[in-house]
Amino acid sequence: MGATLARVVNTDHNNQTLGVFTDLPHITWTFKRNDVSTGNWTIPLSHDNLTREGFGPKRTDFLIGVSLDNGVNWNTVHAGICGPVGLDTDKDSVEVTGVDWTAWLDQGYRFDGYQKDFANEKIRSGDVSFVWNPGTFASTIINDLVANLCSGTALQCVQIPTPLYYGTEWSTVPILAITIADQTNVLSEIKRLGEIREPDGYEFVMGWDKYLRVYFGRQFTASPESVLPTNSVASFSPSRDNIQRLQWVNHGPKAITTVGMPITFPGQKGFSTYSPSIATYRDWWQFLKVGGIKDIVYYHGTGNYIDVYTDTYATRDRFPQKDLTITFDPTNVPVYGLMYGPEKYWFENRTGHIIHVDSEDWFIDYWRIDDYFWIVDQTLTCDDAGNWTCTCTLEDTNASA
């Protein structure tokens, strides 16, 4: 296997190639769970393929590719829309930033009423509002939100196909509506729908192929390794051979007692506390505002919804909040569960997957990290010497005192 290389291919809005850039002195891209992913790269002013027509902010798109065999074959790992382009007299290069297709959803819902004269034209309810009746599945709501921004031609919009769904979704309980007065942002609305059921409402991943993949619950749930799907765990033992840096911070619990407060007071409240954590950390309190229509959209099950909603957040917040970031060489880490191919595994989007980290004896006089973590952010970087790093921000899959 030859050297691992990266390239950027710029295209127009019809996916026609405008320019190909290899031998870049710097390139980095970051995948983010449930958010807009990004990319940054540097093009020398002396590059043979550099032209003004080749790329420009929002005027062109990009594909980031990785070759594992010194440029013989290329695998697309990231794609999106060209963002800001910068010049600096201190640099003999062009600095380019890109965002993935998720950024197209980071816009307002396009009600027909925005283009109507309220004083002189007849206004229909559909011009200023959109209503989903009780029992509507979450996928229907997401489809409607995405289609509102993506139903035009390739010259008018990013044509994101109907999202792909995995797992068991839920349906609405009351009526859910958005209105022109809300100034609804489509991406924010999609994220908010998932956050209703946090910590495991749903997560989504935007592929380079423009498909939004939505997982009801997590892609992979936290459970003993023996019953985890083989493709869910990127398991390796950190060592001085493959881990360049490991950073861990324990913030302690956010609060031990959580009070769910109604929007109007007095009203129905939720209350959740935990005696073992009080004995260890004292009794820290927090207040959680609940009771709005969006708080109960996806609640289902038994019991009072405010109690359940409050306890969902309280259970997560009453235990230590730990941040873990690891940096390693993505070309030099063994991977278990090879359905994706071990060589390119870490160059593709792995947010939502589970990684096992064992710090062994690095901090043994104080603490040993030995647990499973969800990947929240994943950043790939290649410098001008061809050295690769992958930095992952991780979320602990286990809540314990």
C-alpha positions as CSV (number, residue, x, y, z in Angstrom):
1,M,0.0,0.0,0.0
2,G,1.4,3.4,-1.0
3,A,1.1,6.8,0.7
4,T,-2.2,8.1,1.8
5,L,-3.1,11.3,-0.2
6,A,-6.0,13.8,-0.2
7,R,-7.4,15.9,-3.0
8,V,-10.2,18.4,-3.6
9,V,-12.4,18.3,-6.7
10,N,-14.4,21.4,-7.4
11,T,-17.6,21.1,-9.4
12,D,-20.4,23.3,-10.6
13,H,-24.0,23.0,-9.4
14,N,-24.6,20.2,-12.0
15,N,-21.7,18.2,-10.6
16,Q,-19.4,19.0,-13.6
17,T,-15.7,19.1,-12.7
18,L,-14.1,22.5,-12.7
19,G,-10.8,21.7,-11.2
20,V,-8.8,19.0,-9.3
21,F,-6.3,20.0,-6.6
22,T,-3.7,17.5,-5.3
23,D,-0.4,18.2,-3.6
24,L,-2.1,20.6,-1.1
25,P,0.1,21.9,1.7
26,H,-2.7,21.6,4.2
27,I,-6.2,20.1,4.3
28,T,-8.5,19.4,7.2
29,W,-12.2,18.4,7.5
30,T,-14.5,17.9,10.5
31,F,-17.5,15.7,10.8
32,K,-20.0,16.8,13.4
33,R,-22.8,14.7,15.0
34,N,-26.2,16.3,14.2
35,D,-24.7,19.5,12.8
36,V,-23.0,21.1,9.8
37,S,-19.6,19.5,9.0
38,T,-16.8,21.6,7.5
39,G,-13.6,21.5,5.5
40,N,-10.6,23.8,5.1
41,W,-7.7,23.6,2.6
42,T,-4.9,25.7,1.3
43,I,-4.1,26.1,-2.5
44,P,-0.7,27.6,-3.4
45,L,-0.9,30.6,-5.8
46,S,1.6,28.7,-8.0
47,H,-0.7,25.6,-8.3
48,D,-1.1,24.6,-12.0
49,N,-4.9,24.2,-11.7
50,L,-5.6,27.5,-9.9
51,T,-8.1,29.8,-11.8
52,R,-10.6,32.3,-10.7
53,E,-13.4,30.4,-12.5
54,G,-12.5,27.1,-10.7
55,F,-14.2,27.8,-7.4
56,G,-16.0,30.5,-5.4
57,P,-18.1,30.9,-2.3
58,K,-21.6,29.3,-2.9
59,R,-20.9,29.3,-6.6
60,T,-19.2,25.9,-6.7
61,D,-19.3,22.6,-4.7
62,F,-16.5,20.4,-3.6
63,L,-15.6,16.7,-3.2
64,I,-12.8,15.7,-0.8
65,G,-11.2,12.4,-1.8
66,V,-8.6,10.1,-0.2
67,S,-6.3,7.7,-1.9
68,L,-4.7,4.9,0.0
69,D,-2.4,3.8,-2.9
70,N,-0.5,7.0,-3.7
71,G,-3.1,8.4,-6.1
72,V,-4.0,5.3,-8.1
73,N,-7.6,5.0,-6.7
74,W,-9.6,7.7,-5.0
75,N,-12.4,7.4,-2.4
76,T,-14.8,10.3,-1.8
77,V,-15.2,10.9,1.9
78,H,-16.7,14.4,2.2
79,A,-18.6,16.8,0.0
80,G,-20.5,20.0,0.1
81,I,-20.6,23.7,-0.8
82,C,-17.6,26.0,-1.2
83,G,-17.6,28.7,1.5
84,P,-15.4,31.7,2.2
85,V,-12.3,32.1,0.1
86,G,-9.5,34.2,1.6
87,L,-6.3,35.9,0.5
88,D,-3.5,37.2,2.7
89,T,-0.4,39.1,1.8
90,D,1.5,37.1,4.4
91,K,0.7,33.9,2.5
92,D,1.4,32.8,-1.0
93,S,-1.9,30.8,-1.1
94,V,-5.6,30.8,-1.2
95,E,-7.4,29.7,1.9
96,V,-10.7,27.9,1.2
97,T,-13.5,26.8,3.6
98,G,-16.4,24.5,2.7
99,V,-19.5,23.2,4.5
100,D,-21.3,19.9,3.9
101,W,-24.8,19.7,2.4
102,T,-26.4,20.0,5.8
103,A,-25.7,23.8,5.5
104,W,-28.4,24.0,2.9
105,L,-30.9,23.1,5.6
106,D,-29.7,25.9,7.8
107,Q,-32.3,28.3,6.3
108,G,-35.7,29.5,7.0
109,Y,-38.8,27.5,6.0
110,R,-40.1,29.1,2.8
111,F,-43.8,29.9,3.4
112,D,-45.6,31.2,0.3
113,G,-46.8,34.1,2.4
114,Y,-43.4,35.7,2.4
115,Q,-43.9,36.7,-1.2
116,K,-47.5,37.9,-0.8
117,D,-48.9,41.3,-0.1
118,F,-50.9,40.8,3.1
119,A,-52.7,44.1,2.5
120,N,-54.0,43.3,-1.0
121,E,-53.8,39.6,-1.6
122,K,-55.9,36.8,-0.2
123,I,-53.9,34.8,2.3
124,R,-54.6,31.1,2.8
125,S,-53.7,29.2,6.0
126,G,-51.1,27.3,4.0
127,D,-49.4,30.5,3.1
128,V,-48.5,31.2,6.7
129,S,-48.5,27.9,8.6
130,F,-47.9,24.2,8.3
131,V,-49.7,21.7,10.6
132,W,-49.0,18.1,11.4
133,N,-51.9,16.3,13.0
134,P,-51.7,14.0,16.0
135,G,-50.2,10.6,15.0
136,T,-47.9,12.0,12.3
137,F,-44.6,10.2,12.2
138,A,-41.4,12.1,12.8
139,S,-40.1,11.0,9.4
140,T,-43.1,12.7,7.7
141,I,-42.3,15.9,9.5
142,I,-38.6,15.8,8.5
143,N,-39.5,14.9,4.9
144,D,-41.8,17.9,4.7
145,L,-39.2,20.2,6.2
146,V,-36.4,19.0,3.8
147,A,-38.7,19.1,0.7
148,N,-39.5,22.7,1.3
149,L,-35.9,23.7,0.7
150,C,-34.9,21.0,-1.8
151,S,-37.7,20.7,-4.4
152,G,-36.3,23.0,-7.1
153,T,-33.8,22.5,-9.9
154,A,-30.1,21.9,-9.3
155,L,-29.5,25.6,-10.3
156,Q,-32.0,26.7,-7.6
157,C,-31.2,24.5,-4.7
158,V,-29.2,21.6,-3.3
159,Q,-31.3,18.6,-4.2
160,I,-31.2,16.5,-1.1
161,P,-33.2,13.3,-1.7
162,T,-35.8,12.0,0.7
163,P,-33.9,11.1,3.9
164,L,-33.2,7.5,4.8
165,Y,-34.5,6.2,8.1
166,Y,-33.3,3.5,10.5
167,G,-34.7,2.2,13.7
168,T,-38.2,2.6,15.3
169,E,-39.5,6.1,15.0
170,W,-42.3,7.7,17.1
171,S,-45.3,9.7,16.2
172,T,-46.7,13.0,17.5
173,V,-49.1,13.2,20.4
174,P,-50.7,16.7,20.0
175,I,-50.9,18.9,16.9
176,L,-47.6,20.3,15.8
177,A,-47.4,23.5,13.8
178,I,-45.0,26.0,12.5
179,T,-46.0,29.5,11.4
180,I,-44.6,32.4,9.4
181,A,-44.2,34.3,12.6
182,D,-41.8,31.7,14.0
183,Q,-39.2,32.4,11.3
184,T,-38.6,28.7,11.4
185,N,-35.1,27.4,10.6
186,V,-35.4,24.0,9.0
187,L,-32.1,22.6,10.4
188,S,-32.9,23.9,13.9
189,E,-36.4,22.4,13.7
190,I,-35.0,19.0,12.7
191,K,-32.5,19.1,15.6
192,R,-35.1,20.3,18.1
193,L,-37.4,17.3,17.2
194,G,-34.6,14.9,18.1
195,E,-33.6,16.8,21.3
196,I,-37.1,16.3,22.6
197,R,-36.2,12.8,23.4
198,E,-32.6,13.4,24.5
199,P,-30.3,11.9,25.3
200,D,-31.2,9.3,22.7
201,G,-34.0,10.9,20.6
202,Y,-32.4,10.5,17.2
203,E,-29.2,11.4,15.4
204,F,-28.5,12.2,11.8
205,V,-25.6,12.0,9.5
206,M,-25.3,13.8,6.1
207,G,-23.4,11.7,3.5
208,W,-21.2,13.0,0.8
209,D,-23.9,11.6,-1.6
210,K,-26.4,14.2,-0.2
211,Y,-28.5,11.5,1.6
212,L,-29.5,12.5,5.1
213,R,-29.5,9.4,7.2
214,V,-31.7,9.6,10.4
215,Y,-31.3,7.0,13.2
216,F,-34.1,6.8,15.7
217,G,-32.3,6.4,18.9
218,R,-28.6,6.2,18.5
219,Q,-26.9,4.5,15.5
220,F,-25.4,2.1,18.0
221,T,-26.6,1.8,21.6
222,A,-24.2,1.4,24.5
223,S,-24.0,-2.2,25.7
224,P,-21.4,-4.8,26.5
225,E,-18.9,-5.4,23.7
226,S,-20.1,-9.0,23.3
227,V,-23.5,-7.9,22.0
228,L,-22.5,-4.8,20.1
229,P,-22.7,-5.0,16.3
230,T,-19.2,-5.7,15.0
231,N,-19.3,-2.7,12.8
232,S,-20.2,-0.3,15.6
233,V,-17.0,-0.5,17.7
234,A,-13.8,1.0,16.5
235,S,-11.8,-0.7,19.3
236,F,-8.2,-0.2,20.0
237,S,-6.0,0.2,23.1
238,P,-4.3,3.5,23.2
239,S,-0.6,3.2,23.4
240,R,2.5,5.3,22.8
241,D,2.6,3.7,19.3
242,N,-0.7,5.0,17.9
243,I,-2.0,7.7,20.3
244,Q,-0.4,11.1,19.9
245,R,-2.4,12.9,22.6
246,L,-5.2,12.1,25.1
247,Q,-7.1,14.8,26.9
248,W,-9.6,14.1,29.6
249,V,-11.6,16.4,31.8
250,N,-14.1,15.4,34.5
251,H,-16.4,18.4,35.3
252,G,-18.5,16.5,37.9
253,P,-22.3,16.4,37.7
254,K,-24.3,19.4,36.4
255,A,-26.9,19.0,39.1
256,I,-28.2,16.3,41.4
257,T,-31.8,17.5,41.8
258,T,-33.7,18.7,38.8
259,V,-37.0,20.5,39.0
260,G,-39.2,20.6,35.9
261,M,-40.9,23.9,35.9
262,P,-44.1,24.6,33.8
263,I,-44.1,27.6,31.5
264,T,-46.8,29.2,33.6
265,F,-46.6,29.0,37.3
266,P,-48.2,27.6,39.4
267,G,-48.7,24.5,37.4
268,Q,-47.7,20.8,37.1
269,K,-44.1,20.2,38.0
270,G,-41.5,17.4,37.7
271,F,-39.0,16.5,40.4
272,S,-36.1,14.1,40.2
273,T,-33.2,13.6,42.6
274,Y,-30.7,10.9,43.5
275,S,-29.5,10.2,47.1
276,P,-26.2,8.4,46.3
277,S,-25.0,11.4,44.2
278,I,-26.0,13.8,47.0
279,A,-23.8,11.8,49.4
280,T,-20.9,12.2,47.1
281,Y,-21.3,15.7,45.5
282,R,-23.8,17.6,47.7
283,D,-27.2,18.5,46.5
284,W,-26.8,20.8,43.5
285,W,-30.2,22.0,42.0
286,Q,-31.2,23.1,38.5
287,F,-34.5,24.2,37.0
288,L,-35.7,22.9,33.7
289,K,-38.5,24.7,31.8
290,V,-41.0,22.3,30.4
291,G,-44.7,22.4,29.4
292,G,-44.6,23.9,25.9
293,I,-46.2,22.0,23.0
294,K,-42.8,21.0,21.7
295,D,-41.9,19.4,25.0
296,I,-44.7,16.8,24.6
297,V,-44.7,16.3,20.9
298,Y,-42.9,12.9,21.0
299,Y,-43.6,11.8,24.5
300,H,-45.2,8.4,24.7
301,G,-45.5,5.8,27.3
302,T,-46.9,5.7,30.8
303,G,-46.8,8.3,33.6
304,N,-46.9,12.0,33.8
305,Y,-45.0,13.5,30.8
306,I,-43.4,16.3,32.9
307,D,-42.1,13.7,35.4
308,V,-40.7,11.6,32.6
309,Y,-39.2,14.6,30.7
310,T,-37.6,15.9,33.9
311,D,-36.2,12.5,34.8
312,T,-34.7,12.0,31.4
313,Y,-32.5,15.1,31.8
314,A,-31.9,14.6,35.5
315,T,-30.6,11.0,35.0
316,R,-28.0,12.3,32.6
317,D,-27.0,15.4,34.5
318,R,-26.6,13.9,38.0
319,F,-23.5,12.0,37.1
320,P,-20.0,13.2,36.2
321,Q,-19.8,15.0,32.9
322,K,-16.6,13.8,31.2
323,D,-14.9,15.2,28.1
324,L,-12.4,13.0,26.3
325,T,-10.4,13.9,23.2
326,I,-7.9,11.7,21.5
327,T,-5.5,12.3,18.6
328,F,-4.0,9.6,16.6
329,D,-2.6,8.6,13.2
330,P,-5.6,7.3,11.2
331,T,-3.3,5.3,9.0
332,N,-1.8,3.4,12.0
333,V,-4.7,2.2,14.1
334,P,-6.1,-1.4,14.0
335,V,-9.9,-1.5,13.4
336,Y,-12.2,-4.4,14.5
337,G,-15.3,-4.8,12.4
338,L,-14.0,-4.5,8.8
339,M,-17.1,-4.2,6.8
340,Y,-16.0,-0.7,5.7
341,G,-12.4,-1.6,5.0
342,P,-9.8,-1.0,7.7
343,E,-7.6,1.4,5.7
344,K,-10.1,4.1,5.0
345,Y,-12.2,3.6,8.1
346,W,-11.0,6.7,9.9
347,F,-11.2,9.0,6.9
348,E,-15.0,8.6,6.6
349,N,-17.7,9.9,8.9
350,R,-17.7,7.8,12.1
351,T,-19.8,10.2,14.3
352,G,-22.2,8.2,16.3
353,H,-20.0,5.1,16.3
354,I,-18.6,3.7,19.5
355,I,-14.9,3.6,20.4
356,H,-13.3,1.8,23.2
357,V,-10.6,3.7,25.0
358,D,-8.3,2.3,27.7
359,S,-5.6,4.7,29.0
360,E,-3.8,1.8,30.6
361,D,-1.1,3.1,33.0
362,W,-0.8,6.7,31.7
363,F,-2.6,8.3,34.6
364,I,-2.8,5.3,36.9
365,D,-1.8,7.2,40.1
366,Y,-5.0,9.2,39.8
367,W,-7.4,7.6,37.3
368,R,-7.7,4.9,34.6
369,I,-10.0,5.5,31.6
370,D,-11.5,2.2,30.4
371,D,-14.9,2.6,28.8
372,Y,-16.9,3.0,25.6
373,F,-17.6,6.4,24.0
374,W,-19.7,7.8,21.2
375,I,-17.8,9.8,18.6
376,V,-19.3,13.3,18.6
377,D,-16.7,15.2,16.4
378,Q,-14.1,13.8,14.1
379,T,-11.4,15.9,12.5
380,L,-8.9,14.7,9.8
381,T,-5.8,16.8,9.1
382,C,-2.9,16.4,6.7
383,D,0.1,18.8,6.8
384,D,2.6,19.7,4.1
385,A,4.8,16.8,5.0
386,G,2.0,14.3,4.4
387,N,1.5,13.5,8.1
388,W,-2.1,12.6,9.1
389,T,-3.9,13.1,12.4
390,C,-7.4,12.2,13.4
391,T,-8.9,14.0,16.5
392,C,-12.1,12.6,18.0
393,T,-14.2,14.3,20.6
394,L,-16.0,11.6,22.6
395,E,-19.1,11.2,24.8
396,D,-19.2,8.6,27.5
397,T,-21.8,5.9,26.8
398,N,-22.2,5.1,30.5
399,A,-23.7,7.3,33.2
400,S,-22.6,6.2,36.7
401,A,-21.8,7.9,39.9
